[in-house]
Amino acid sequence: MDKEKRSRLIGWLRKGILTECGLVALAAALFVGLPRESREESVDGSVLTIEQDYIKWVDFTVSYEALCSAYDWDVKTHGTEHEVHWVELLAYTAARTGGVFDKAALKILEKGAQALAAGEETIASLTENLSYYPYYADAYDAALGGLVGDYREEVTDAAGNTSYEERYGLKGYFPLARGFDYTHYDDFGVGRSYGYKRRHLGHDMMGLTGTPIISVESGVVEALGWNQYGGWRIGIRSFDGRRYYYYAHLRQNYPYAEGLKEGSVVTAGDVIGYMGHTGYSTEENVNNIEVTHLHWGLELVFDESQKESDNEIWIDLYALTRFLAKHTQAAHKVGDTREWVRSSRIVDPAVEAYQAGSHTGAETPAAAASTPEAAVPTPEG
């Protein structure tokens, strides 16, 4: 074999080895993220199981278009013989595409939804040979699980009488009150240098000081107060414990809704605070952030050891923020005060279930008290 052919052969071998190594690494990463029951292999007749059986990493790449399409199928088929669950549909698509949501993925999503809605397939039959489906189903349920469901919404008739009507659909809310101007772009992962070098692990929404901040999901206030990176901030934990919502850089002097404190139960759509530019200071109540904005973040928690550690899982919220714009909450000012409250109320069964359980003594802030039955070191923005 001459020198030129030998050189080409060696080059092909090197490329093949590198490609194989890359595929092995990718498979290993996904493998560790799978639930225990999906991570068993038979080797020489024995069964090997990874000891730690919770997800360590989620790269949330679901597009705005995929969120909208899956949600529309969920709502359209709700109450029919063949319901399509949006999280399952998204997880099926991701398992088919490796988490890529391009135009081809949207076609896969649509075709799968049509088969499910027609009763030609079940989610079990569609995903029977998709080994990574359990991983995506668990990951996406952690990210989206509390946003869609049943709730009751306040309605007012022509005579001014109010009542509550049953609803099914998006019960999670856009994080800013309706009608307030804002700008945003996908800034997840951008570098930050105050204190130490790190990635931006949230989503920034630029606006005006005092803009009412809305609770995206119902939950319990787990953290409230000053953080040198996030300034005045709020941390709200979902009732299932899998989502931690972080709202930062709130207004100087008057950052929070009246009565809000740690342990308060909030209903999705409640006013919880006000946009500002506090933070980047060890001294409390300081405006050291140049541009007024809300930094909101979403941490996924599969095991409590992840909550405040070097292994926290924060996801890109740009597409989800756009999606939540489908459901906004208006707010009105309370007299001559600096306080704003939601303009229409809902009853969230998740709040009712939480308060009817072992947490009946949970405090309810003034912002949430207007709803009949509804009388958690974090990164900075």
C-alpha positions in Angstrom: 0.0 0.0 0.0 1.5 3.4 -1.0 2.0 6.2 1.4 -1.0 8.3 0.1 -3.5 5.4 0.5 -2.1 4.6 3.9 -2.6 8.2 5.0 -6.2 8.3 3.8 -7.0 5.0 5.5 -5.5 6.2 8.8 -7.6 9.4 8.5 -10.8 7.5 7.9 -10.0 5.3 10.9 -9.4 8.3 13.1 -12.7 9.9 12.1 -14.5 6.7 12.7 -13.0 6.3 16.2 -13.8 9.9 17.1 -17.4 9.5 15.9 -17.9 6.3 17.9 -16.5 8.0 21.0 -18.8 10.9 20.6 -21.8 8.6 20.2 -20.8 6.6 23.3 -20.4 9.8 25.3 -23.9 11.1 24.2 -25.5 7.8 25.0 -23.9 7.7 28.4 -25.1 11.2 29.2 -28.6 10.3 28.3 -28.4 7.0 30.1 -27.5 8.6 33.4 -30.5 10.8 33.0 -33.0 8.0 32.6 -35.2 6.8 35.5 -34.1 3.6 37.2 -36.5 1.3 35.4 -35.2 2.5 32.0 -31.5 2.1 32.9 -31.1 -1.7 33.3 -28.8 -3.7 31.1 -28.1 -7.4 30.9 -24.4 -8.2 31.0 -23.4 -11.9 31.1 -26.9 -12.7 32.5 -26.7 -10.2 35.3 -28.6 -6.9 35.6 -26.6 -3.7 36.2 -28.5 -0.7 37.7 -27.2 2.8 38.1 -27.5 3.7 41.9 -28.6 7.3 41.6 -31.9 7.2 39.7 -32.8 10.8 39.2 -32.2 13.1 36.2 -29.0 15.1 36.4 -29.4 17.4 33.4 -32.1 18.8 31.2 -31.5 20.7 27.9 -34.9 22.2 27.4 -35.0 22.9 23.7 -38.7 22.7 23.0 -39.6 25.4 20.5 -42.4 27.9 20.8 -44.1 26.3 17.7 -43.9 22.9 19.3 -45.4 24.1 22.6 -48.3 25.8 20.8 -49.0 22.8 18.6 -48.9 20.2 21.4 -51.0 22.5 23.6 -53.6 23.0 20.9 -53.9 19.2 20.5 -54.3 18.7 24.3 -57.1 21.3 24.5 -58.8 20.1 21.3 -59.0 16.5 22.5 -59.7 17.1 26.2 -62.8 15.2 27.2 -62.8 13.0 24.1 -62.3 9.3 23.9 -58.8 9.7 22.7 -57.2 12.6 24.6 -53.7 13.8 23.6 -51.6 14.9 26.5 -49.2 17.7 25.5 -46.3 16.7 27.6 -46.4 13.1 26.4 -46.7 14.4 22.8 -43.6 16.6 23.2 -41.7 13.8 24.9 -42.5 11.4 22.1 -41.3 13.9 19.5 -38.1 14.5 21.4 -37.4 10.8 21.7 -37.8 10.5 18.0 -35.5 13.5 17.2 -33.0 13.5 20.0 -34.5 16.7 21.5 -34.3 18.7 18.3 -37.5 20.7 17.4 -37.1 21.8 13.8 -39.6 21.7 11.0 -39.1 17.9 10.6 -39.9 17.5 14.3 -43.1 19.5 14.0 -44.2 17.1 11.2 -43.5 14.1 13.5 -45.4 15.8 16.3 -48.4 16.5 14.1 -48.5 13.0 12.6 -48.2 11.4 16.1 -51.0 13.7 17.4 -53.3 12.7 14.5 -52.8 9.0 15.2 -53.4 9.4 18.9 -56.6 11.6 18.4 -58.0 9.1 15.8 -57.4 6.2 18.2 -55.0 4.5 15.7 -52.2 4.6 18.2 -51.7 5.0 22.0 -48.8 6.8 23.6 -47.6 3.3 24.7 -47.6 1.9 21.2 -46.0 5.0 19.7 -43.1 4.9 22.2 -42.7 1.2 22.6 -39.3 1.2 20.9 -38.1 4.6 22.0 -35.7 3.9 24.8 -35.3 7.6 25.7 -39.0 8.4 25.9 -39.1 7.9 29.8 -36.3 10.4 30.2 -38.0 13.1 28.1 -41.4 12.4 29.6 -40.0 12.9 33.1 -38.0 15.9 32.2 -40.8 17.7 30.3 -43.3 16.9 33.0 -41.0 18.5 35.6 -40.8 21.6 33.4 -44.4 21.9 32.3 -46.4 19.8 34.6 -48.2 22.5 36.5 -49.2 24.8 33.6 -52.2 23.1 32.0 -55.2 21.7 33.7 -58.7 22.3 35.2 -59.5 25.5 37.0 -62.4 27.9 37.7 -62.4 31.4 36.4 -64.3 34.4 37.6 -66.7 35.9 35.0 -69.0 39.0 35.3 -72.3 39.3 33.5 -73.8 42.5 32.0 -75.5 43.2 35.3 -72.2 43.1 37.2 -72.9 39.7 38.9 -69.9 37.5 39.3 -69.7 33.7 39.2 -67.1 31.0 38.5 -67.0 28.9 35.3 -65.2 25.7 34.7 -62.2 25.9 32.4 -59.6 23.6 31.0 -56.4 24.8 29.5 -53.4 27.0 30.3 -53.6 28.0 33.9 -50.0 29.2 34.1 -49.6 32.9 33.5 -47.2 35.3 31.7 -44.9 36.8 34.3 -45.8 40.4 33.7 -49.2 42.1 34.1 -51.1 42.6 30.9 -50.6 45.9 29.1 -47.2 46.8 30.5 -44.5 47.2 27.8 -41.4 45.0 27.8 -38.7 43.7 25.5 -36.8 40.4 25.6 -34.5 38.1 23.7 -32.9 34.7 24.3 -30.1 35.5 26.7 -29.8 32.2 28.4 -26.2 31.1 29.0 -24.6 34.6 28.4 -21.6 35.3 30.6 -21.9 37.2 33.9 -18.9 38.5 35.9 -20.2 40.2 39.1 -18.8 38.3 42.0 -17.5 35.4 39.8 -17.7 34.3 36.2 -20.8 32.3 35.5 -23.6 31.8 32.9 -26.9 33.6 32.9 -29.4 31.0 34.1 -32.7 32.7 33.5 -34.6 35.0 31.2 -34.5 38.8 31.3 -37.5 41.0 30.5 -36.8 44.7 30.2 -39.5 47.1 31.2 -40.5 50.0 33.5 -39.9 50.2 37.2 -43.0 49.3 39.1 -44.4 46.9 36.5 -46.5 44.3 38.4 -44.9 40.8 38.5 -47.2 37.9 38.2 -46.8 34.4 39.7 -46.5 32.0 36.8 -47.7 29.0 38.7 -49.4 28.4 42.1 -47.1 27.4 44.9 -45.5 28.3 48.2 -43.1 31.2 48.8 -39.9 29.5 49.7 -37.5 32.4 49.7 -38.0 36.1 50.1 -35.5 38.9 50.8 -32.2 40.3 49.7 -29.6 38.4 47.6 -26.5 40.3 46.5 -26.8 39.0 43.0 -30.6 39.2 42.5 -31.3 42.1 44.8 -34.9 41.8 46.2 -36.1 38.5 45.0 -38.8 35.9 45.4 -38.5 32.1 45.2 -41.8 30.1 44.7 -41.9 26.3 44.8 -44.6 24.3 43.0 -46.7 22.1 45.1 -45.2 18.9 43.7 -41.7 20.3 44.6 -40.3 19.9 41.0 -40.3 23.5 40.0 -38.6 26.5 41.7 -39.5 29.8 40.2 -37.1 32.7 40.8 -38.1 36.4 40.3 -35.2 38.9 40.8 -34.2 42.6 40.7 -37.4 43.8 42.2 -38.2 47.4 43.0 -36.2 49.4 45.5 -38.1 50.2 48.8 -41.4 48.5 47.7 -40.4 45.2 46.1 -43.3 42.8 47.2 -47.0 42.6 47.2 -48.6 43.5 50.5 -48.5 40.6 53.0 -46.3 38.3 51.0 -43.8 36.4 53.1 -42.1 33.0 53.3 -44.7 30.3 53.6 -47.3 32.3 51.8 -49.5 30.3 49.3 -49.9 32.1 46.0 -52.3 31.3 43.2 -51.2 31.5 39.5 -51.9 35.0 38.3 -51.4 36.8 41.6 -49.4 40.0 41.7 -46.3 39.0 43.8 -44.0 42.0 43.3 -42.8 44.9 41.2 -40.1 45.2 38.5 -36.9 47.2 39.5 -33.1 47.0 39.2 -31.8 46.1 42.6 -28.9 43.8 43.1 -25.1 43.4 42.6 -24.5 44.6 46.2 -23.9 43.1 49.6 -25.8 46.1 51.0 -29.5 45.8 50.9 -31.9 47.9 48.9 -29.3 49.1 46.4 -29.9 49.8 42.7 -26.7 48.5 41.0 -28.3 46.9 38.0 -28.1 49.3 35.0 -31.3 48.3 33.2 -34.7 47.9 34.8 -35.8 44.3 34.2 -37.3 41.2 35.6 -35.0 38.2 35.8 -37.1 35.1 36.1 -35.7 31.6 36.2 -37.0 28.1 36.5 -35.0 25.4 38.3 -36.0 21.7 38.0 -35.6 19.6 41.1 -35.7 15.8 40.7 -33.9 15.2 44.0 -33.7 17.6 46.9 -29.9 17.3 46.9 -30.0 19.3 43.7 -31.9 22.3 45.1 -28.9 24.4 46.3 -25.8 22.7 44.9 -23.3 22.7 42.1 -25.7 20.5 40.1 -28.7 22.8 39.9 -30.8 22.4 36.7 -32.0 25.8 35.2 -33.6 25.8 31.8 -33.9 28.3 28.9 -37.2 30.1 29.2 -37.4 32.1 26.0 -39.8 29.9 24.1 -41.8 29.2 27.2 -42.1 32.9 27.9 -43.5 33.5 24.4 -45.9 30.6 25.0 -47.2 32.0 28.3 -48.1 35.2 26.5 -51.2 33.3 25.5 -52.5 33.7 29.1 -52.0 37.2 30.7 -53.4 38.7 33.8 -54.6 42.3 34.0 -53.9 44.2 37.3 -55.3 47.4 38.7 -53.9 49.9 41.2 -55.3 50.0 44.7 -56.4 53.6 45.4 -53.5 56.0 45.9 -51.2 53.3 47.1 -48.2 51.7 45.3 -50.0 48.4 45.4 -51.5 46.5 42.4 -53.8 43.4 42.5 -55.0 41.0 39.9 -58.2 42.1 38.0 -59.8 38.7 37.7 -59.6 35.7 39.9 -59.3 32.0 39.4 -59.7 29.0 41.7 -56.9 26.5 41.2 -57.7 22.9 42.3 -53.9 22.5 43.1 -54.2 25.3 45.8 -57.4 23.7 47.2 -55.7 20.2 47.4 -52.6 21.7 49.1 -54.6 23.6 51.7 -56.9 20.7 52.3 -53.9 18.4 53.0 -51.3 18.6 55.7 -50.6 22.3 55.0 -54.0 23.8 56.0 -52.1 26.3 58.2 -50.2 27.8 55.3 -50.3 31.6 55.2 -52.1 33.3 52.3 -50.8 36.8 51.2 -53.1 39.7 50.7 -52.7 39.4 46.9 -54.0 35.8 46.9 -56.6 36.4 49.6 -58.9 38.0 46.9 -59.3 34.5 45.5 -62.2 32.7 47.3 -60.6 29.4 48.3 -57.0 30.7 48.3 -58.1 33.4 50.9 -37.1 28.8 47.8 -27.8 30.7 47.0 -29.8 31.3 43.5 -28.4 32.7 40.3 -29.0 36.4 39.4 -30.2 38.1 36.3 
